[in-house]
Amino acid sequence: MSAVIDGTLFATTFLTLFVIMDPPGTVPVFLALTSTMTAKQRAKAALQAVSVAFGVIVVFMLFGQHLLNFLHISVPALQASGGLLLLLVAMDLLTGKTEEPTPSGKVNVALVPLGTPLLAGPGAIVAAMLAVQGSEGSVAEWVAIVAAIVAVHLCLFLAMRFAGIIHRVLGEGGTILVTRIAGLLLAAIAVQLIADAVRAFVLAG
């Protein structure tokens, strides 16, 4: 099995993206953005949002390295900046600082802001690029990264598709609790990224 997929890399990438993209945390935002839609329209919006997010992340995953080379940015620098960015996102989750966008008939909310930047935001993009940067490029590792990204987006789709049911089950308190736990885990991931970047800079120097 390890020759087909790198289980450790899959688990690491999946958990990192799951915490950053936070499927349970998208439920209240999705409900707010689609409050005027029918159940059928909501299902379509969920599929569109996940498709957009998946496309954005895959593009950066495939061509992120070329962009780094063009801009002469090192992997440790990307790790440090990504860690700081994730730490800011974690603080927002822990303190409950969230925006409450209102639905608009002029813009497809499934594309903007739901697909990007709420789902495929800077944190998720950086995490996907770092997963590729940290791998050795073997088939098993590529399969693990792609499978992890697909699995997280499947979780996102299911969370939004059944947002009404999930919200009723968890309630307001449960949704807030899940968000706070996600923030704590994300903060730990951010600190680890920064520590790894500092270590890389020290060894390089």
Helices and strands as residue ranges (DSSP letters): H 7-21, H 23-33, H 39-71, H 75-95, I 110-119, H 122-134, H 139-161, H 163-204
